[in-house]
């Protein structure tokens, strides 16, 4: 699928150990552009929202560079 859309952002989220830590990568085509590795202090959905906002800002910064 990425061959058809080379600039398609792909976010992979991997849960580690007992779901208190999460790690993931954001790819643009085949290029890794963002890596996160963070320990969650709660099960709050706010953590995931903050992560997604960070990803959106990263994508926006990349778009503004071009």
SULFEN-V575976 format. One record per residue. RES is the residue in one small letter. PSI is psi in whole degrees, -180 to 180 (999 if undefined). Layout:
BEGIN
res->RES psi->PSI
res->RES psi->PSI
END
This chain:
BEGIN
res->x psi->-37
res->x psi->-21
res->x psi->-34
res->x psi->-31
res->x psi->81
res->x psi->-23
res->x psi->14
res->x psi->122
res->x psi->135
res->x psi->122
res->x psi->124
res->x psi->131
res->x psi->123
res->x psi->123
res->x psi->137
res->x psi->147
res->x psi->-121
res->x psi->34
res->x psi->15
res->x psi->-6
res->x psi->143
res->x psi->154
res->x psi->145
res->x psi->176
res->x psi->147
res->x psi->124
res->x psi->143
res->x psi->105
res->x psi->-124
res->x psi->5
res->x psi->126
res->x psi->123
res->x psi->-13
res->x psi->134
res->x psi->137
res->x psi->146
res->x psi->108
res->x psi->145
res->x psi->128
res->x psi->138
res->x psi->-10
res->x psi->173
res->x psi->15
res->x psi->139
res->x psi->-17
res->x psi->-35
res->x psi->-46
res->x psi->-39
res->x psi->-43
res->x psi->-39
res->x psi->-46
res->x psi->-37
res->x psi->-42
res->x psi->-40
res->x psi->-42
res->x psi->-42
res->x psi->-39
res->x psi->-45
res->x psi->-40
res->x psi->-42
res->x psi->-42
res->x psi->-41
res->x psi->-38
res->x psi->-21
res->x psi->-30
res->x psi->999
END
